[in-house]
Amino acid sequence: MRKLVFIILPMLLLGNTAWGQAKTRRLPSIINHPSLNLYAPFISFDGDALLFVSDDGEDHSLTVSYTSRVNDWSTPVVLPKQLNHRLVYQNGFALNADGKTMYFTSSKSPTVGGYDIMMSELKGTTWTEPQNLMLPINTKSNEGCPSITADGNRIYFMRCDRMDQNKADGCKLFFSTKQPNGQWDTPKELPANINTGNSQTPRIMADGETLIFSSDKMPSRKGGMDLYLSRFRDGRWTDPVPMDFANTDQDDQFVSVAALGRYLLKDTRGARKTNELVEFLIPDELRPKGMMKVEGNITDEKNLPVSAYISVTDLVKNERIFSGRPNADGSYMVYLMEGTHYEMSIDPEQSNVNYFAKQFDLTTDRTPQRERVNVILKEPEAGDELSLDLISFKPYSAELAPESEAELKKLARVVKANPQLKFQIQVVLSGYVQDSTQSDPDLTEIMVDSVTTYVDATDTLGQVYQRDTIVVNTFYHNDRTLQQAESIIAYLIMQGASQDSFTYLGNAIPAMLPEEKKLIVKALVQAN
């Protein structure tokens, strides 16, 4: 199974306002064929894979098709017979975050009970033989309609008294969490405010805290199965609210939402009186938090996969939210929730190899939907530049900020493991300012300049002579770059690095505009 990390261009943007967004968006005609009825769409969190049911089979029988996209959607392909037969619960399909693993519901033997949850992986263009999730997920009852969190570590599903190929009844919603050994723990029932008698088709959103489900046992129904939304807040699930923007007097239940969290994808009656797949803009008050996808490959300079550790830290909470490894082919994928700052760190197993770290600010109104970050981990050599963007200083000071420690410790490891090299610590300020008065708290440094001038003077006998005058000028400025470089080296030495491993450089230049002020910190690798 592919491992998904709970961490291409061009960038698509998520906004915090629906201004200017279409209320509905019909999927293109390569999917919405005018002669077919389409049902039960499930789109992957990354928005690049889609499953749906259509009457495209012999004598208009229902079949399940799969399509994916890089830019445009490809022609849908009917799933193979081992996934597409009369013993499958027709609408109970789901995809993992990247659309490469499918979960579905089947009563085809061998099963634990009636209908069981099964999975299949996409290898190239071929789906693997189904695997039963077995106990404790599947029991002697009927389990179906799974939904997987973005990190792949939690599964939501329904357990029903009765189920056949087309419908289910007497259902409750459960969830199970994957243990460190990869096994699922004993499923837990969702609370009574959600399980009111016949709750079905759970859909956990990419944010991991917003749940959409359907029920015909809730108040304020429009008719049939209606859609409801609940959020996990302060350790409990909130009372469900109806999704009236999407509910009709018919059954409304098989829906999905990509990680952006902006549109709900469902089937609806189209202009040609056939069922088609349409996205409905989710009102602000019901919208799940958007997620940004970060993906890439971790390789060496020969483009071969490298064994490494990936960690993601919420810098606002100072809390590590994930630790893991890339897939065997070096690929990785991380989903980051909007609303905070993150640091993603990639560290090699070998101490003499460089590392990678990058911060993401997801607090702005417009955040990238996805970003590709490819990382090359290699032994440093003369001429390399190591970016030290995560090193910072206390305001108006050359004193290192506490949040710089993690980066400095990694740099110290690399320096100590490469004694044959020197590292020039460079600190460059773009935004140098000086004034004759301390007009800004940033002007902490003092520069004294003396000027000698010669003026004509007349002595008491009326003779003209020249007299020198010394004028002392004091200037205040913000160039602390040399002291900051020295602070970095002092910390690295404290971590066990040799003083002989370092040289340093500081420089300050004016910026064109005040808002362009920036401090650049890096290490230039030099031959010893």
C-alpha positions as CSV (number, residue, x, y, z in Angstrom):
1,M,0.0,0.0,0.0
2,R,1.2,3.5,-0.8
3,K,2.0,5.5,2.3
4,L,0.4,8.9,2.4
5,V,1.9,11.6,4.6
6,F,-0.4,13.8,6.6
7,I,2.2,16.8,5.0
8,I,2.0,21.1,-9.4
9,L,2.6,24.2,-10.3
10,P,0.8,26.2,-11.6
11,M,-0.7,27.2,-8.3
12,L,-4.4,27.4,-7.9
13,L,-5.7,29.7,-5.2
14,L,-8.1,29.2,-2.3
15,G,-9.9,32.3,-1.1
16,N,-11.8,32.8,2.1
17,T,-14.6,34.4,0.2
18,A,-17.0,33.0,-2.3
19,W,-17.2,36.3,-4.2
20,G,-17.0,35.7,-7.9
21,Q,-17.3,31.9,-7.6
22,A,-20.0,30.1,-9.6
23,K,-22.8,28.6,-7.5
24,T,-22.7,25.5,-9.7
25,R,-20.1,23.9,-12.0
26,R,-21.0,21.1,-14.3
27,L,-18.2,18.6,-15.0
28,P,-17.1,18.5,-18.6
29,S,-18.7,16.5,-21.3
30,I,-16.0,13.9,-21.4
31,I,-17.6,12.8,-18.1
32,N,-21.1,14.1,-18.4
33,H,-22.0,12.2,-21.6
34,P,-25.5,13.3,-22.8
35,S,-26.8,9.8,-23.3
36,L,-25.8,8.5,-19.9
37,N,-27.1,8.8,-16.3
38,L,-24.4,9.4,-13.8
39,Y,-24.6,8.8,-10.0
40,A,-22.6,8.7,-6.8
41,P,-19.4,10.6,-7.6
42,F,-16.4,10.4,-5.4
43,I,-13.5,12.8,-6.1
44,S,-10.1,12.3,-4.4
45,F,-8.9,15.0,-2.0
46,D,-6.2,16.1,-4.5
47,G,-9.0,16.6,-7.1
48,D,-7.2,14.5,-9.7
49,A,-9.1,11.2,-9.6
50,L,-12.8,10.5,-9.8
51,L,-15.1,7.4,-9.4
52,F,-18.7,7.5,-10.5
53,V,-21.6,5.1,-11.4
54,S,-23.3,5.3,-14.8
55,D,-25.8,3.2,-16.9
56,D,-23.0,2.5,-19.4
57,G,-23.3,-1.3,-19.1
58,E,-25.1,-3.8,-21.3
59,D,-28.8,-3.1,-21.5
60,H,-28.0,0.1,-19.5
61,S,-26.9,-1.8,-16.4
62,L,-25.0,0.2,-13.8
63,T,-21.2,0.2,-13.9
64,V,-18.5,2.0,-12.0
65,S,-15.9,4.1,-13.9
66,Y,-12.6,5.8,-13.0
67,T,-11.0,8.8,-14.5
68,S,-8.0,11.0,-13.6
69,R,-6.3,14.2,-14.8
70,V,-3.1,16.1,-14.9
71,N,-4.7,19.1,-16.6
72,D,-7.8,17.8,-18.2
73,W,-9.9,14.8,-17.3
74,S,-9.1,11.6,-19.2
75,T,-11.7,9.4,-20.9
76,P,-13.4,7.4,-18.1
77,V,-12.5,3.7,-17.9
78,V,-14.9,1.1,-16.6
79,L,-13.5,-0.7,-13.6
80,P,-12.5,-4.4,-14.1
81,K,-14.8,-7.2,-13.2
82,Q,-13.2,-8.0,-9.9
83,L,-14.4,-4.6,-8.7
84,N,-17.5,-4.2,-10.8
85,H,-20.0,-7.0,-10.4
86,R,-23.5,-7.6,-9.0
87,L,-22.3,-8.4,-5.5
88,V,-20.9,-4.9,-5.0
89,Y,-22.9,-2.3,-3.1
90,Q,-23.3,-0.1,-6.2
91,N,-22.7,3.3,-4.6
92,G,-20.3,2.5,-1.8
93,F,-17.0,3.4,-3.5
94,A,-14.3,5.8,-2.1
95,L,-10.8,6.9,-2.9
96,N,-7.8,7.8,-0.7
97,A,-6.2,11.2,-0.9
98,D,-4.3,10.7,-4.1
99,G,-6.8,8.5,-5.8
100,K,-4.5,5.5,-6.0
101,T,-6.3,3.3,-3.5
102,M,-10.0,2.4,-3.8
103,Y,-12.3,1.3,-1.0
104,F,-15.6,-0.3,-1.8
105,T,-18.3,-2.6,-0.4
106,S,-18.9,-6.2,-1.6
107,S,-20.6,-9.4,-0.5
108,K,-18.4,-11.5,-2.8
109,S,-16.8,-14.4,-0.9
110,P,-14.7,-14.6,1.2
111,T,-16.4,-12.2,3.6
112,V,-16.5,-11.9,7.3
113,G,-20.3,-11.2,7.3
114,G,-22.8,-9.9,4.8
115,Y,-21.3,-6.9,3.0
116,D,-17.7,-6.1,3.8
117,I,-15.3,-3.2,3.1
118,M,-12.5,-4.1,0.7
119,M,-9.7,-2.3,-1.0
120,S,-7.7,-2.3,-4.2
121,E,-4.6,-0.3,-5.3
122,L,-3.8,1.2,-8.7
123,K,-0.5,-0.1,-9.9
124,G,0.3,1.7,-13.2
125,T,-2.9,1.2,-15.0
126,T,-4.1,-2.0,-13.3
127,W,-6.2,-2.4,-10.1
128,T,-5.0,-5.1,-7.8
129,E,-7.2,-8.0,-6.6
130,P,-9.5,-6.9,-3.8
131,Q,-8.3,-7.3,-0.2
132,N,-10.8,-7.7,2.6
133,L,-10.1,-5.3,5.6
134,M,-11.3,-8.2,7.8
135,L,-11.9,-7.9,11.6
136,P,-12.4,-5.6,13.5
137,I,-13.6,-3.4,10.7
138,N,-15.8,-6.1,9.1
139,T,-18.2,-8.1,11.3
140,K,-21.0,-10.6,10.8
141,S,-23.2,-7.5,10.1
142,N,-23.0,-5.3,6.9
143,E,-20.3,-2.7,6.6
144,G,-20.0,-0.2,3.8
145,C,-19.5,3.3,2.4
146,P,-16.0,3.9,3.8
147,S,-14.4,7.3,3.9
148,I,-10.6,7.7,4.6
149,T,-8.9,10.7,6.2
150,A,-6.2,12.6,4.3
151,D,-3.4,10.9,6.2
152,G,-4.9,7.5,5.8
153,N,-5.0,6.8,9.5
154,R,-8.7,6.9,10.2
155,I,-11.6,5.3,8.4
156,Y,-15.3,6.2,8.8
157,F,-18.0,3.8,7.6
158,M,-21.6,2.6,8.1
159,R,-22.7,-0.7,9.8
160,C,-26.2,-1.7,8.7
161,D,-28.9,-4.2,9.7
162,R,-29.9,-4.7,6.1
163,M,-28.1,-4.1,2.8
164,D,-28.4,-5.2,-0.8
165,Q,-26.9,-4.0,-4.1
166,N,-28.9,-0.9,-4.2
167,K,-29.9,0.2,-0.7
168,A,-29.2,-0.1,3.0
169,D,-31.3,0.4,6.2
170,G,-30.9,0.4,9.9
171,C,-27.4,1.9,9.7
172,K,-25.1,3.5,12.3
173,L,-21.8,5.3,11.7
174,F,-18.5,4.1,13.1
175,F,-14.8,5.1,12.9
176,S,-11.6,3.2,13.4
177,T,-8.0,4.5,13.8
178,K,-4.9,2.8,12.4
179,Q,-2.5,1.7,15.1
180,P,1.4,2.1,14.9
181,N,1.6,-1.6,13.7
182,G,-0.7,-0.8,10.7
183,Q,-3.7,-2.6,12.1
184,W,-7.1,-1.0,12.6
185,D,-8.3,-0.7,16.2
186,T,-11.8,-1.7,17.4
187,P,-14.3,0.6,15.7
188,K,-16.1,3.2,17.9
189,E,-19.7,4.3,17.3
190,L,-20.3,8.0,16.6
191,P,-22.5,9.7,19.2
192,A,-26.3,9.7,19.4
193,N,-26.8,13.1,18.0
194,I,-25.4,11.7,14.7
195,N,-26.7,8.1,15.0
196,T,-30.4,8.7,15.2
197,G,-31.6,5.5,13.6
198,N,-30.5,5.3,10.0
199,S,-27.3,7.4,9.4
200,Q,-25.5,6.5,6.2
201,T,-22.7,7.4,3.8
202,P,-20.2,9.2,6.0
203,R,-17.8,11.5,4.2
204,I,-14.9,12.9,6.3
205,M,-13.5,16.0,4.8
206,A,-9.8,16.6,4.2
207,D,-9.6,18.8,7.3
208,G,-10.3,15.7,9.4
209,E,-12.9,17.5,11.5
210,T,-15.9,18.1,9.2
211,L,-18.2,15.1,8.6
212,I,-21.0,15.0,6.0
213,F,-23.5,12.1,6.2
214,S,-27.1,11.3,5.2
215,S,-30.1,10.3,7.2
216,D,-33.9,9.9,6.9
217,K,-34.3,10.1,10.7
218,M,-33.4,13.7,11.3
219,P,-35.8,16.7,11.7
220,S,-36.0,19.4,9.0
221,R,-35.9,16.9,6.2
222,K,-36.9,17.9,2.6
223,G,-37.6,14.2,1.8
224,G,-35.9,10.9,1.4
225,M,-32.3,10.8,2.6
226,D,-31.0,14.3,3.3
227,L,-27.4,15.5,3.8
228,Y,-26.2,16.8,7.2
229,L,-23.0,18.3,8.5
230,S,-21.3,18.0,11.9
231,R,-17.9,19.3,13.1
232,F,-15.6,17.9,15.8
233,R,-15.2,20.8,18.3
234,D,-13.7,20.7,21.8
235,G,-13.7,16.9,21.9
236,R,-17.3,16.3,20.6
237,W,-19.3,16.2,17.4
238,T,-21.6,19.2,17.1
239,D,-25.3,18.7,16.4
240,P,-25.8,18.0,12.7
241,V,-27.2,20.8,10.5
242,P,-29.0,20.2,7.2
243,M,-27.2,21.0,4.0
244,D,-30.3,22.7,2.5
245,F,-28.4,24.1,-0.4
246,A,-27.9,20.6,-1.8
247,N,-30.9,18.7,-0.3
248,T,-34.0,17.9,-2.5
249,D,-37.2,16.0,-2.0
250,Q,-35.4,12.9,-3.4
251,D,-32.5,10.8,-1.8
252,D,-29.4,12.9,-1.4
253,Q,-26.5,11.0,0.0
254,F,-23.6,10.0,-2.3
255,V,-21.4,13.2,-2.4
256,S,-17.7,14.1,-2.1
257,V,-15.6,17.2,-1.6
258,A,-12.0,17.9,-2.7
259,A,-9.4,19.2,-0.3
260,L,-10.1,22.8,-1.3
261,G,-13.4,22.5,0.6
262,R,-15.2,24.9,-1.8
263,Y,-17.6,22.7,-3.8
264,L,-19.7,19.7,-3.0
265,L,-19.8,17.2,-5.9
266,K,-23.1,15.3,-6.4
267,D,-25.4,13.9,-9.0
268,T,-28.4,16.0,-10.1
269,R,-31.0,16.1,-12.8
270,G,-29.7,17.9,-15.8
271,A,-31.2,20.0,-18.6
272,R,-31.5,16.9,-20.9
273,K,-33.4,15.1,-18.1
274,T,-30.5,12.7,-17.5
275,N,-28.5,12.6,-14.2
276,E,-25.2,14.5,-14.4
277,L,-22.4,15.4,-12.1
278,V,-22.4,18.9,-10.8
279,E,-20.4,20.8,-8.2
280,F,-22.4,23.0,-5.8
281,L,-20.7,26.0,-4.0
282,I,-20.7,25.3,-0.3
283,P,-22.0,28.3,1.8
284,D,-19.3,29.9,4.0
285,E,-21.0,28.7,7.3
286,L,-20.8,25.1,6.2
287,R,-17.5,25.1,4.4
288,P,-14.7,22.8,5.7
289,K,-11.3,24.2,6.2
290,G,-9.2,24.2,3.0
291,M,-6.2,22.0,2.7
292,M,-3.0,22.7,0.8
293,K,-1.3,19.7,-0.9
294,V,2.5,19.6,-0.8
295,E,4.0,16.8,-2.8
296,G,7.3,15.9,-4.4
297,N,10.2,13.5,-4.5
298,I,13.2,13.0,-2.2
299,T,16.2,11.8,-4.1
300,D,20.0,12.0,-4.2
301,E,22.0,13.8,-7.0
302,K,21.5,10.8,-9.2
303,N,17.7,11.0,-8.9
304,L,17.6,7.8,-6.8
305,P,15.2,7.6,-3.8
306,V,16.8,8.5,-0.4
307,S,15.8,7.1,2.9
308,A,14.8,10.1,5.0
309,Y,12.5,11.3,7.8
310,I,9.7,13.8,7.2
311,S,8.2,15.9,10.0
312,V,5.6,18.6,10.0
313,T,5.3,21.1,12.9
314,D,2.5,23.6,13.6
315,L,4.6,26.6,14.5
316,V,1.7,28.4,16.2
317,K,1.0,25.6,18.6
318,N,4.6,24.4,18.7
319,E,3.3,20.9,18.0
320,R,4.6,18.2,15.7
321,I,1.6,17.0,13.7
322,F,3.4,14.3,11.7
323,S,6.5,12.1,11.6
324,G,7.0,9.6,8.9
325,R,9.0,8.6,5.8
326,P,8.6,8.9,2.0
327,N,7.3,6.1,-0.1
328,A,9.7,3.5,-1.5
329,D,10.0,5.4,-4.8
330,G,11.0,8.6,-2.9
331,S,7.6,10.3,-3.4
332,Y,5.7,12.0,-0.5
333,M,2.5,13.9,0.0
334,V,1.5,16.2,2.8
335,Y,-1.8,18.0,3.4
336,L,-1.6,21.2,5.5
337,M,-4.7,22.9,6.9
338,E,-5.2,26.6,6.3
339,G,-5.1,29.0,9.2
340,T,-1.6,28.5,10.7
341,H,2.1,28.4,10.0
342,Y,3.9,25.1,9.4
343,E,7.5,23.9,9.1
344,M,8.2,20.8,7.0
345,S,11.6,19.2,7.7
346,I,13.3,16.4,5.7
347,D,16.3,14.8,7.3
348,P,18.5,12.1,5.9
349,E,19.7,9.0,7.9
350,Q,23.3,9.8,7.2
351,S,24.8,12.6,9.3
352,N,27.2,13.8,6.5
353,V,24.3,14.6,4.1
354,N,22.5,17.9,3.9
355,Y,18.9,18.4,5.1
356,F,15.9,20.4,3.9
357,A,13.4,22.6,5.7
358,K,10.7,24.9,4.5
359,Q,8.0,27.0,6.1
360,F,4.5,27.5,4.9
361,D,2.3,30.5,5.9
362,L,-1.3,29.4,5.5
363,T,-2.8,32.4,7.4
364,T,-3.4,34.6,4.4
365,D,-6.6,35.1,2.5
366,R,-5.2,33.4,-0.5
367,T,-3.2,30.2,-0.1
368,P,-1.9,27.9,-2.8
369,Q,-4.0,24.8,-3.4
370,R,-0.9,22.8,-4.1
371,E,2.8,23.1,-4.3
372,R,5.5,20.8,-5.6
373,V,8.7,20.6,-3.6
374,N,11.4,18.2,-4.8
375,V,14.3,17.7,-2.5
376,I,17.8,16.6,-3.3
377,L,19.8,15.2,-0.3
378,K,23.5,14.9,-0.9
379,E,26.9,15.3,0.7
380,P,27.9,19.0,0.6
381,E,30.8,20.0,-1.6
382,A,32.8,23.1,-2.3
383,G,30.7,25.7,-4.0
384,D,27.3,24.6,-2.6
385,E,25.1,27.1,-0.9
386,L,23.0,26.0,2.1
387,S,19.9,28.1,2.6
388,L,19.4,29.0,6.3
389,D,16.1,30.7,5.9
390,L,14.7,29.4,9.1
391,I,17.4,31.1,11.2
392,S,16.1,34.3,12.8
393,F,17.0,36.8,15.5
394,K,15.2,38.6,18.2
395,P,13.8,42.0,17.2
396,Y,16.5,44.8,16.8
397,S,19.1,42.3,18.0
398,A,21.9,40.0,17.1
399,E,20.6,37.4,19.6
400,L,19.3,34.2,18.0
401,A,15.5,33.6,18.3
402,P,14.6,30.3,20.1
403,E,12.9,29.0,17.0
404,S,16.2,28.9,15.2
405,E,17.6,26.2,17.4
406,A,16.3,23.2,15.3
407,E,17.9,24.6,12.1
408,L,21.2,25.3,13.9
409,K,21.4,21.8,15.4
410,K,20.9,20.3,11.9
411,L,23.6,22.5,10.5
412,A,26.0,21.6,13.3
413,R,25.5,18.0,12.5
414,V,26.4,18.5,8.9
415,V,29.5,20.6,9.8
416,K,30.8,18.1,12.3
417,A,30.3,15.2,9.8
418,N,32.3,17.1,7.1
419,P,35.6,18.2,8.7
420,Q,37.2,18.4,5.3
421,L,35.1,21.4,4.4
422,K,34.8,25.0,5.6
423,F,31.5,26.8,6.0
424,Q,31.3,30.6,5.4
425,I,28.3,31.9,7.3
426,Q,26.8,34.8,5.3
427,V,24.3,37.3,6.7
428,V,23.1,39.9,4.2
429,L,20.6,42.6,5.1
430,S,18.6,44.1,2.3
431,G,17.1,47.2,3.9
432,Y,20.0,49.1,5.4
433,V,19.0,52.4,7.0
434,Q,21.0,55.1,8.8
435,D,20.1,58.4,10.3
436,S,21.7,61.2,12.3
437,T,19.1,60.5,15.1
438,Q,17.8,57.3,16.5
439,S,14.5,57.8,14.6
440,D,13.6,54.1,14.6
441,P,14.0,51.4,17.2
442,D,15.7,49.3,14.5
443,L,18.6,51.7,14.5
444,T,20.5,50.1,17.3
445,E,24.1,50.5,16.0
446,I,26.2,53.6,16.3
447,M,28.8,54.8,13.8
448,V,31.1,57.8,14.6
449,D,32.8,59.7,11.9
450,S,35.2,62.6,12.3
451,V,35.8,65.2,9.6
452,T,38.8,67.6,9.6
453,T,38.2,70.9,7.9
454,Y,40.6,73.8,7.3
455,V,39.4,77.4,7.5
456,D,41.3,80.7,7.0
457,A,41.8,82.7,10.2
458,T,43.6,86.0,11.1
459,D,46.0,86.3,14.0
460,T,46.5,89.3,16.2
461,L,49.1,90.8,13.8
462,G,46.7,90.6,11.0
463,Q,48.4,87.6,9.4
464,V,46.2,85.0,7.6
465,Y,46.7,81.3,8.4
466,Q,44.8,78.1,8.2
467,R,43.2,76.5,11.2
468,D,41.9,72.9,11.3
469,T,38.6,72.0,12.8
470,I,37.5,68.5,13.7
471,V,33.8,67.8,13.4
472,V,32.4,64.5,15.0
473,N,29.4,63.1,13.3
474,T,27.3,60.3,14.9
475,F,25.1,58.0,12.8
476,Y,22.6,55.4,13.9
477,H,22.1,52.4,11.7
478,N,20.6,48.8,11.6
479,D,23.6,46.8,10.2
480,R,24.0,44.0,12.8
481,T,25.0,41.4,10.2
482,L,28.5,40.7,11.4
483,Q,27.4,40.3,15.0
484,Q,24.6,38.0,13.8
485,A,27.0,35.8,11.9
486,E,29.2,35.6,15.0
487,S,26.1,34.6,17.0
488,I,25.5,31.7,14.6
489,I,29.0,30.5,14.7
490,A,29.1,30.7,18.5
491,Y,26.0,28.5,18.7
492,L,27.5,26.0,16.3
493,I,30.7,25.8,18.3
494,M,28.6,25.2,21.4
495,Q,27.0,22.3,19.6
496,G,30.5,20.7,19.2
497,A,31.6,22.1,15.8
498,S,35.2,23.2,15.4
499,Q,35.9,27.0,15.3
500,D,38.3,26.2,12.4
501,S,35.3,25.1,10.3
502,F,34.0,28.6,9.9
503,T,34.5,31.9,8.3
504,Y,31.9,34.6,8.2
505,L,30.7,37.6,6.2
506,G,28.2,40.3,6.9
507,N,26.8,43.0,4.5
508,A,24.0,45.5,4.4
509,I,22.5,47.2,1.4
510,P,19.6,49.7,1.0
511,A,16.2,48.4,-0.2
512,M,14.2,50.1,-2.9
513,L,11.1,50.1,-0.7
514,P,10.7,49.6,3.1
515,E,8.5,46.6,2.6
516,E,11.2,44.9,0.7
517,K,13.4,44.7,3.8
518,K,14.8,41.1,4.1
519,L,17.5,39.3,6.0
520,I,19.2,36.5,4.0
521,V,21.2,33.9,5.9
522,K,23.1,31.1,4.2
523,A,26.3,29.0,4.4
524,L,28.7,28.8,1.5
525,V,30.6,25.5,1.4
526,Q,34.4,26.0,0.8
527,A,37.3,23.7,0.5
528,N,39.3,23.4,3.7
